Amino acid sequence: MDSYIELLKLLLPELLITHFDLNSHQTDKDVLHLHFQEKPAIPKEFSSKQVIAHGFHKEISIQDFPVRGKKVFLHIKRRRWLDKQSKQVIQRDWNLVAQGTRMTTEFAAFLKEISQY
C-alpha cells in the first residue's frame, strides 16, 4: 500500500480512505481542500443484485479537524448505482456528516467534548 495512504489514515476518518479515492487537493492561505470520489467497486451489500454505476450525487463539503493551523474541508462525491431488475437507484448508507452540522462526526464529537470543560 502507498505510504501516503497510511499517512492519510492517521489524519482522516479511515472509512473515507477505505472507500474513497483522493482526486485532488488545494491549499488557499489558511484552508486545505481535499477532493474525494467514491471508489467504483460495487458495494458488498449489493452483491446479490445486478447493479451498474449510475453517476454521482451532488458533491458535499464538510469541515474536519484543522491540520497545522489550516482549516480542512473535505469535498466528497458519492456514487449512485442502478439496480438493473427494479430500475431503482441505490447507494450506500454513509454516516459521514454529524447530524445538524456540516462537519465530520468525529470532529463534531471532539468539539462537543472540549466544550464541556
MARBA-3410 file (N, C-alpha, C, O; in Angstrom, 1 decimal):
117
0.8,-1.2,0.0,0.0,0.0,0.0,0.9,1.2,0.0,2.0,1.2,0.6 ~ 0.4,2.3,-0.7,1.2,3.5,-0.7,1.4,4.1,0.7,0.4,4.1,1.5 ~ 2.5,4.7,0.9,2.8,5.3,2.2,1.9,6.5,2.5,1.6,6.8,3.6 ~ 1.5,7.2,1.4,0.7,8.4,1.7,-0.7,8.0,2.1,-1.4,8.7,2.9 ~ -1.2,6.8,1.7,-2.5,6.3,2.2,-2.4,6.0,3.7,-3.3,6.3,4.4
-1.3,5.4,4.2,-1.1,5.2,5.6,-1.1,6.5,6.4,-1.7,6.5,7.5 ~ -0.5,7.5,5.8,-0.5,8.8,6.5,-1.9,9.4,6.5,-2.3,9.9,7.5 ~ -2.6,9.3,5.4,-4.0,9.8,5.4,-4.9,9.2,6.4,-5.8,9.8,7.0 ~ -4.6,7.9,6.7,-5.4,7.1,7.6,-5.2,7.7,9.1,-6.1,7.6,9.9 ~ -4.1,8.3,9.3,-3.8,8.9,10.6,-4.5,10.2,10.7,-4.8,10.6,11.9
-4.7,10.9,9.6,-5.3,12.3,9.7,-6.8,12.3,9.4,-7.4,13.3,9.8 ~ -7.3,11.4,8.7,-8.7,11.4,8.2,-9.4,10.2,8.7,-8.8,9.2,9.0 ~ -10.8,10.2,8.7,-11.5,9.0,9.0,-11.2,7.8,8.1,-11.1,8.0,6.9 ~ -10.9,6.7,8.7,-10.5,5.5,7.9,-11.5,5.1,6.9,-11.2,4.7,5.8 ~ -12.8,5.3,7.2,-13.9,5.0,6.3,-13.7,5.7,5.0,-13.9,5.2,3.9
-13.3,7.0,5.1,-13.1,7.8,3.9,-12.0,7.3,3.1,-12.1,7.3,1.8 ~ -10.9,6.9,3.7,-9.7,6.4,2.9,-10.0,5.1,2.3,-9.5,4.8,1.2 ~ -10.7,4.2,3.0,-11.0,2.9,2.5,-11.9,2.9,1.3,-11.7,2.1,0.4 ~ -12.9,3.7,1.3,-14.0,3.7,0.3,-13.9,4.8,-0.7,-14.7,4.8,-1.7 ~ -13.0,5.7,-0.6,-12.9,6.9,-1.5,-11.5,7.1,-2.0,-10.5,6.7,-1.3
-11.3,7.6,-3.2,-10.0,8.0,-3.7,-9.8,9.5,-3.6,-10.8,10.3,-3.8 ~ -8.6,9.9,-3.2,-8.3,11.3,-3.1,-8.0,11.7,-4.5,-7.0,11.3,-5.1 ~ -8.8,12.6,-5.1,-8.6,13.0,-6.5,-7.7,14.2,-6.7,-6.9,14.3,-7.6 ~ -7.9,15.2,-5.7,-7.1,16.4,-5.8,-7.1,17.1,-4.5,-7.8,16.7,-3.6 ~ -6.2,18.1,-4.4,-6.1,18.9,-3.2,-5.7,20.3,-3.6,-5.0,20.5,-4.6
-6.1,21.3,-2.8,-5.7,22.7,-3.0,-5.4,23.3,-1.6,-6.1,23.0,-0.6 ~ -4.5,24.2,-1.6,-4.3,25.0,-0.4,-4.4,26.4,-0.7,-3.7,27.0,-1.6 ~ -5.3,27.1,0.0,-5.5,28.5,-0.2,-5.2,29.2,1.2,-6.0,29.1,2.1 ~ -4.1,29.8,1.3,-3.7,30.5,2.5,-3.9,29.6,3.7,-3.0,28.8,4.1 ~ -5.0,29.8,4.4,-5.2,29.0,5.7,-6.3,27.9,5.6,-6.8,27.5,6.6
-6.5,27.5,4.3,-7.6,26.4,4.1,-7.0,25.3,3.2,-6.4,25.6,2.2 ~ -7.2,24.1,3.6,-6.8,22.9,2.8,-8.1,22.3,2.3,-9.0,21.9,3.1 ~ -8.2,22.1,1.0,-9.4,21.5,0.4,-8.9,20.1,-0.2,-8.0,20.0,-0.9 ~ -9.6,19.0,0.3,-9.3,17.7,-0.2,-10.6,17.2,-0.9,-11.7,17.1,-0.4 ~ -10.4,16.7,-2.2,-11.5,16.3,-3.0,-11.5,14.7,-3.1,-10.5,14.2,-3.6
-12.6,14.1,-2.7,-12.7,12.6,-2.7,-13.8,12.2,-3.6,-14.8,12.9,-3.8 ~ -13.6,11.0,-4.2,-14.7,10.4,-5.1,-14.8,8.9,-4.7,-13.8,8.2,-4.5 ~ -16.0,8.5,-4.5,-16.2,7.1,-4.1,-15.6,6.1,-5.1,-15.8,6.3,-6.3 ~ -15.0,5.1,-4.6,-14.3,4.1,-5.5,-15.4,3.4,-6.3,-16.5,3.2,-5.9 ~ -15.0,2.9,-7.5,-16.0,2.3,-8.4,-16.4,0.9,-8.1,-17.2,0.3,-8.7
-15.8,0.3,-7.0,-16.1,-1.1,-6.6,-17.6,-1.2,-6.2,-18.1,-0.4,-5.4 ~ -18.3,-2.2,-6.7,-19.7,-2.4,-6.3,-19.7,-2.8,-4.8,-19.0,-3.7,-4.4 ~ -20.5,-2.1,-4.0,-20.6,-2.4,-2.6,-21.1,-3.8,-2.3,-21.9,-4.4,-3.0 ~ -20.5,-4.4,-1.2,-20.8,-5.8,-0.9,-22.3,-6.0,-0.6,-22.9,-7.0,-0.9 ~ -23.0,-5.0,0.0,-24.4,-5.1,0.3,-25.3,-5.2,-1.0,-26.4,-5.6,-0.8
-24.7,-4.9,-2.1,-25.5,-5.1,-3.4,-25.0,-6.3,-4.2,-25.3,-6.4,-5.4 ~ -24.2,-7.1,-3.6,-23.6,-8.3,-4.4,-24.6,-9.2,-4.9,-24.4,-9.9,-5.9 ~ -25.8,-9.3,-4.2,-26.8,-10.3,-4.7,-27.7,-9.7,-5.8,-28.5,-10.4,-6.4 ~ -27.5,-8.4,-6.1,-28.3,-7.7,-7.1,-27.4,-7.5,-8.4,-26.2,-7.4,-8.3 ~ -28.0,-7.3,-9.5,-27.3,-6.8,-10.7,-27.3,-5.3,-10.7,-28.4,-4.7,-11.0
-26.2,-4.7,-10.4,-26.1,-3.2,-10.4,-25.1,-2.7,-11.3,-24.1,-3.4,-11.6 ~ -25.3,-1.5,-11.8,-24.3,-0.8,-12.6,-24.1,0.6,-12.0,-25.0,1.2,-11.4 ~ -22.9,1.2,-12.3,-22.7,2.6,-11.8,-23.7,3.5,-12.6,-23.9,3.3,-13.7 ~ -24.2,4.5,-11.8,-25.2,5.4,-12.4,-24.9,6.8,-12.0,-25.8,7.5,-11.6 ~ -23.7,7.2,-12.1,-23.3,8.6,-11.8,-23.0,8.9,-10.4,-22.8,8.0,-9.6
-23.1,10.2,-10.0,-22.7,10.6,-8.7,-23.8,11.5,-8.1,-24.6,12.1,-8.8 ~ -23.9,11.5,-6.8,-24.7,12.5,-6.1,-24.0,13.9,-6.2,-22.8,13.9,-6.5 ~ -24.7,14.9,-5.8,-24.1,16.2,-5.7,-23.0,16.2,-4.6,-23.2,15.6,-3.6 ~ -21.9,16.8,-4.9,-20.8,16.9,-4.0,-21.2,17.5,-2.7,-21.9,18.5,-2.7 ~ -20.7,17.0,-1.6,-20.9,17.6,-0.3,-19.6,18.1,0.2,-18.5,17.5,-0.1
-19.6,19.2,1.0,-18.4,19.7,1.6,-18.6,19.8,3.1,-19.6,20.3,3.6 ~ -17.7,19.2,3.8,-17.8,19.2,5.3,-16.4,19.6,5.9,-15.4,19.4,5.3 ~ -16.5,20.1,7.1,-15.2,20.6,7.7,-14.7,19.4,8.6,-15.5,18.7,9.3 ~ -13.4,19.3,8.7,-12.8,18.3,9.5,-11.8,19.0,10.5,-11.7,20.2,10.5 ~ -11.1,18.2,11.2,-10.1,18.7,12.2,-9.1,19.6,11.4,-8.7,19.3,10.3
-8.7,20.7,12.0,-7.6,21.5,11.4,-6.3,20.8,11.4,-6.0,19.9,12.3 ~ -5.5,21.1,10.4,-4.2,20.4,10.3,-3.1,21.5,10.2,-3.2,22.4,9.3 ~ -2.2,21.5,11.1,-1.1,22.5,11.1,-1.6,23.9,10.9,-1.0,24.7,10.1 ~ -2.6,24.3,11.6,-3.1,25.7,11.6,-4.0,26.0,10.4,-4.4,27.1,10.2 ~ -4.3,25.0,9.6,-5.2,25.2,8.4,-6.5,24.6,8.6,-6.6,23.4,9.1
-7.6,25.3,8.2,-8.9,24.6,8.2,-8.9,23.6,7.1,-8.2,23.7,6.1 ~ -9.6,22.5,7.4,-9.7,21.4,6.4,-11.1,21.2,6.0,-12.0,21.0,6.8 ~ -11.3,21.2,4.7,-12.6,20.9,4.1,-12.5,19.7,3.2,-11.7,19.6,2.3 ~ -13.4,18.7,3.4,-13.5,17.5,2.6,-14.6,17.7,1.6,-15.8,17.9,2.0 ~ -14.3,17.5,0.4,-15.3,17.6,-0.7,-15.5,16.2,-1.2,-14.6,15.6,-1.8
-16.7,15.7,-1.0,-16.9,14.2,-1.2,-18.0,14.0,-2.3,-19.1,14.6,-2.2 ~ -17.7,13.2,-3.3,-18.7,12.8,-4.3,-19.0,11.3,-4.1,-18.1,10.4,-4.2 ~ -20.3,11.0,-3.8,-20.7,9.6,-3.6,-21.3,9.1,-4.8,-22.0,9.8,-5.6 ~ -21.1,7.8,-5.1,-21.7,7.1,-6.3,-23.1,6.7,-6.1,-23.6,6.5,-4.9 ~ -23.8,6.6,-7.2,-25.2,6.0,-7.2,-25.1,4.8,-8.1,-24.2,4.7,-9.0
-25.9,3.8,-7.8,-25.9,2.6,-8.5,-27.4,2.3,-9.0,-28.3,2.8,-8.3 ~ -27.5,1.7,-10.1,-28.8,1.4,-10.7,-29.0,-0.1,-10.6,-28.2,-0.9,-11.2 ~ -30.1,-0.6,-10.0,-30.5,-2.0,-9.9,-31.1,-2.3,-11.3,-32.2,-1.8,-11.6 ~ -30.5,-3.2,-12.0,-31.0,-3.5,-13.4,-32.4,-4.1,-13.4,-33.1,-3.8,-14.3 ~ -32.7,-4.9,-12.4,-34.0,-5.5,-12.4,-35.1,-4.5,-12.0,-36.2,-4.4,-12.7
-35.0,-3.9,-10.9,-36.0,-3.0,-10.4,-36.0,-1.6,-10.9,-36.9,-0.8,-10.8 ~ -34.9,-1.2,-11.6,-34.6,0.1,-12.1,-34.6,1.2,-11.0,-34.9,2.3,-11.3 ~ -34.3,0.7,-9.8,-34.2,1.6,-8.7,-32.8,2.1,-8.5,-31.8,1.3,-8.6 ~ -32.6,3.4,-8.2,-31.3,4.0,-7.9,-31.0,3.7,-6.4,-31.9,4.0,-5.5 ~ -29.9,3.1,-6.1,-29.5,2.8,-4.8,-28.1,3.4,-4.5,-27.3,3.7,-5.4
-27.8,3.5,-3.2,-26.5,4.0,-2.8,-26.2,3.4,-1.4,-27.1,3.0,-0.7 ~ -24.9,3.5,-1.0,-24.5,3.1,0.3,-25.1,4.1,1.3,-25.4,5.2,1.0 ~ -25.3,3.6,2.6,-25.8,4.5,3.6,-24.5,5.0,4.4,-24.0,4.3,5.2 ~ -24.1,6.2,4.1,-22.9,6.8,4.7,-23.3,7.6,5.9,-24.4,8.3,5.8 ~ -22.6,7.6,6.9,-22.8,8.5,8.1,-21.5,9.4,8.2,-20.8,9.3,9.3
-21.3,10.2,7.2,-20.1,11.0,7.2,-20.2,12.3,7.9,-19.3,12.9,8.5 ~ -21.5,12.9,7.9,-21.7,14.2,8.4,-22.5,14.1,9.7,-23.5,13.4,9.8 ~ -22.0,14.8,10.8,-22.7,14.8,12.0,-24.1,15.5,11.8,-24.2,16.5,11.2 ~ -25.1,14.9,12.4,-26.5,15.5,12.2,-26.6,16.9,12.7,-26.1,17.2,13.8 ~ -27.1,17.8,11.9,-27.3,19.2,12.3,-26.0,20.0,12.1,-26.0,21.2,12.5
-25.0,19.5,11.5,-23.7,20.2,11.3,-23.3,20.0,9.8,-23.9,19.3,9.0 ~ -22.2,20.7,9.5,-21.5,20.5,8.2,-20.1,20.1,8.5,-19.1,20.5,7.8 ~ -19.9,19.2,9.5,-18.5,18.7,9.8,-18.6,17.2,10.1,-19.7,16.7,10.3 ~ -17.5,16.6,10.0,-17.4,15.1,10.2,-17.9,14.8,11.6,-17.8,15.6,12.5 ~ -18.5,13.6,11.8,-19.0,13.1,13.1,-17.9,13.1,14.1,-18.1,13.5,15.3
-16.7,12.7,13.7,-15.5,12.7,14.7,-15.2,14.1,15.1,-14.9,14.3,16.3 ~ -15.1,15.1,14.2,-14.8,16.4,14.6,-15.9,17.0,15.5,-15.6,17.7,16.4 ~ -17.2,16.8,15.1,-18.3,17.3,16.0,-18.2,16.7,17.4,-18.4,17.4,18.3 ~ -17.9,15.4,17.5,-17.7,14.8,18.8,-16.6,15.4,19.6,-16.7,15.6,20.8 ~ -15.5,15.7,18.9,-14.3,16.3,19.6,-14.7,17.7,20.1,-14.5,18.0,21.2
-15.4,18.5,19.3,-15.8,19.9,19.7,-16.8,19.8,20.9,-16.8,20.6,21.8 ~ -17.7,18.8,20.8,-18.7,18.6,21.9,-18.0,18.3,23.2,-18.3,18.8,24.3 ~ -17.0,17.4,23.1,-16.2,17.0,24.3,-15.4,18.2,24.9,-15.5,18.4,26.1 ~ -14.8,19.0,24.1,-14.0,20.1,24.7,-14.8,21.2,25.1,-14.4,22.0,26.0 ~ -16.1,21.3,24.6,-16.9,22.4,25.1,-17.5,22.1,26.5,-18.0,23.0,27.1
-17.3,20.9,27.0,-17.8,20.6,28.3,-16.9,20.9,29.4,-17.2,20.8,30.6 ~ -15.7,21.4,29.1,-14.7,21.8,30.1,-14.8,23.2,30.4,-14.0,23.7,31.3
END
